[in-house]
Amino acid sequence: MNLQRYEKKSYFCKFNPISYFFMKKCLLLAFMLFILAAVNAQQTYTFVMRDTLPLQMDVYQPQSPRADHACVVYMFGGGFVGGERNNKLSIECCKLLSERGFVAVAIDYRLYLKNPPKMNIFNAYAAFDTAIRYAVEDCSAAIAYLCAHADELHIDTSRIILTGSSAGAISVLQTDYCRANRMPAADALPATFRPAAVIPYAGGIYCQVGNLCYATPPAPTCMFHGICDRLVNYNSFRGSLCTALYGSNRVAKVFRKNGYTHWVLRYEDRGHEIAAALPQTINEFCAFAESALSGRVVMYDAVCNDPAILPTKWGKVSLIGAYFHH
């Protein structure tokens, strides 16, 4: 009997209230550290100074990184007038990409059209040219920063994918276009850099030299675009005999003619809504990314109808209506 009491007393001695309280404190601390680690998975860095303006990037480190350390650079939309690297869509896209194992990076770029000289139909093309050039310069500077800090950011510089929405989609397409044609706007890029893939949502390429052409092949490219888009025109918007913004339909024709690796997903009955469709098309995004990263991309062209991509007020807005309507 005494022995049983001793055993029972010994049992409770191991789990006395003080030990139990200490154990609860340890578990709470561990939980708080876990939450803090999740919060700190996103870090902000300044990648370049433009005059007195610091341009920053938010880097989202995945909880379960891909073995290949692939990275996706995301450029927000907003017509070169507005938008932020940490707006609701940017954060949603980067978190989704991070959940898929990518290091996701949302970057700033200068918004020239936010405070331009007074725009009219006659000086608009020069203003857009400057706005796009600034965005390409800033995208190139961000990529150069990532390449210079690849080890600490856990990035393989040969596996950097560029993506963006609307103005951001134009910017990533234009960055690769300038790289392939060795244009000054992309001079900040490392000499050997080539994107693993470019994935624009409602993008286009601004060209001032007549026909769209590439001196060296573009990166594998997957274009998402609404067939009814008139803001970033699905076909092309010509400013003069030599100047045009070529939309995905026109870009795809050039890619197909020259045998450049690409996909094009054309959304019927949708306009500029597709600019914000990365979350709804994350599976298609990842399918193309996997193909590009593995070197197995084939040409693919599809007309799509996705009811998950809902109509919005921006769906039918035209370029003229957006910038010159009063």
Sequence and secondary structure as in RCSB ss.txt:
>XXXX:A:sequence
MNLQRYEKKSYFCKFNPISYFFMKKCLLLAFMLFILAAVNAQQTYTFVMRDTLPLQMDVYQPQSPRADHACVVYM
FGGGFVGGERNNKLSIECCKLLSERGFVAVAIDYRLYLKNPPKMNIFNAYAAFDTAIRYAVEDCSAAIAYLCAHA
DELHIDTSRIILTGSSAGAISVLQTDYCRANRMPAADALPATFRPAAVIPYAGGIYCQVGNLCYATPPAPTCMFH
GICDRLVNYNSFRGSLCTALYGSNRVAKVFRKNGYTHWVLRYEDRGHEIAAALPQTINEFCAFAESALSGRVVMY
DAVCNDPAILPTKWGKVSLIGAYFHH
>XXXX:A:secstr
 HHHHHHHHHHHHHT HHHHHHHHHHHHHHHHHHHHHHHTTEEEEEEEEETTEEEEEEEE  SS  TT  EEEEE
  STTTS  TTSHHHHHHHHHHHHTT EEEEE    GGGS S   TTTHHHHHHHHHHHHHHHHHHHHHHHHHTH
HHHT  GGGEEEEEETHHHHHHHHHHHHHHTT GGGTTS TT   SEEEEES EEEESSSS   SS    EEEEE
ETT BTTTSSEEESSSS EEEEHHHHHHHHHHHT  EEEEEETT SGGGGG TGGGHHHHHHHHHHHHHT    E
EEEE  TTS   TTTT BHHHHHH  
